[in-house]
Amino acid sequence: MKKCIILITMLAFIVSLGAIIDENHKLTQAHTIRTAYTLNKGEWIIGIGPLSYGINDNFEVGTDMLADIFMVLNAYGKYSIIDKSKIAVAASGTFIRFSIGNDNFNSIGIGGHVTVPLDEKMKLHTGANISIIPDFKIDDVEYEGGVGAGTEIPLEIEYMFNEHNVLLGGVAYDLTFKSYSVGVSYLLSWTKFNLQLGGSFTGGDGWTYLAPVIGIWWRF
């Protein structure tokens, strides 16, 4: 009985934390891609994975802590260029340091993000992401100045039933590796606590896999 009371208390505390989805708290991440929106000045996202902070109303920085734990060191910054009622545009930069065997590599990513509200409930998120790994070499094949993580063009939809329930989904195509992905997820947002559940199907030349999309974070 005592354990149940503790568990209920913990859940109540978790749900009581945080930020609902509205015009002052727009989604900075859709199904799997970043949107053109940024965190507000002084605002945090902390979760199982993401750690982000709003430097000001137009600029946020962050990292994926789960990747950091597994020695894939990473950091990103996203700057809002335009945030109007009919369109939002942002640019981002990402740095990733990872290892393959005994070799260490640095990846530099550049992203453009565009969000277009279609009506009061629906938004379209798109853009492009390019990642470059200088002197990338695997199995004696060298891609000098080559593209490591590819050149991806995503297209995702956000449909907001209300300030607590959002359906997210979309497709993406990688021009470099000629691979694709399609997926959908559902986002539940309490006052500050957010839970995202879904999945994505990814395929390429002779390979496919299904991956879950699970997001747990607080925004405050």
NORNORZI-V310872 format. One line per field, one symbol per residue. psi: psi as a letter, one per 20 degrees, with the letter a starting at -180 (. if undefined). burial: # if it has 24 or more other ideal C-beta (glycine too) atoms within 12 Angstrom, else .. A space follows every 10 residues. Layout:
psi=???
burial=???
This chain:
psi=ghhggggggg ghgghiqbpr oahimqpipc giqqajqrqr pjqqppanfq oqpogaiipq rarohghghk knpqqqqppo gpnrhiqppq qqqpppprqo cjpqqpppqp qppppophah hpqppabqpp ppoplppplj ppnokrogja nporoqppoo gaiipppqra rqpohgjlrr qprqrpppob ghpppppbrp pprbnjqqqp pqopporqp.
burial=.......... ......#### #...###### ########## ..#####.## ####...### ####..#... .#.####### ..#....### ######.#.. ....###### #######... ..######## ###..#.... ......#### ########## ..#..##### ####..#.## ########## .#####.#.# ##........ ..#.######
